[in-house]
């Protein structure tokens, strides 16, 4: 990319490594959040990331009030999937993360301008998911 042999493709390699690490962390975190829902220990942060609902008021309108431990025990996986918004898919969709991971790995094997564009899109999507995850109420 830069034209200098020792550094040629360094930016693309760095972007691919960032996408790989980000996608792996996102898959692990999403799995932990789904496990909390399955065990009946879903907190507001878990439900916000899984659904994409960033407002505690709308979250309470959607799932009802939490119990005294500030945990939603009555929420099921089907309830979360029914309330999911596009932002929830961006922040915690395993398939989306696996696609980004596949693009990053394929970028090491395929040298094509469209692959660089796909890698850039995967990088932007992973960065956007982390930026929106900072907006989740604690």
VENRA-V482028 format. One line per field, one symbol per residue. ss: DSSP state (H for helix, E for strand, L for the rest). phi: phi as a letter, one per 30 degrees, with the letter a starting at -180 (. if undefined). psi: psi as a letter, one per 20 degrees, with the letter a starting at -180 (. if undefined). A space follows every 50 residues. Layout:
BEGIN
ss=???
phi=???
psi=???
END
This chain:
BEGIN
ss=LLLLHHHLLHHHHHHHHHHHHHHHHHHHHHHHHHHHHHLLLELHHHHHHH HLLLLHHHHHHHHLLLLLLLLELLLLHHHHHHHLLHHHHHHHLHHHHHHH HHHHHHHHHLLLHHHHHHHHHHHHHHHHHHHHHLLLLL
phi=.djcedcdiddddddddddddddddddddddddddddddibdcddddddd cidccdddddddcidddddhbcdddcddddddcdcedddddbcddedddd ddddddddcccbeddddddddddddddddddddddddd
psi=ghipghjpjgghgggghggggghgghggghghghhhghikkprghghghh hjoiphghghhgirqrahjkqohiprhhgghhjprhhhhghlohgghhgg ggggghhhhpnqhhhhghhgggghggghhhghhiipq.
END
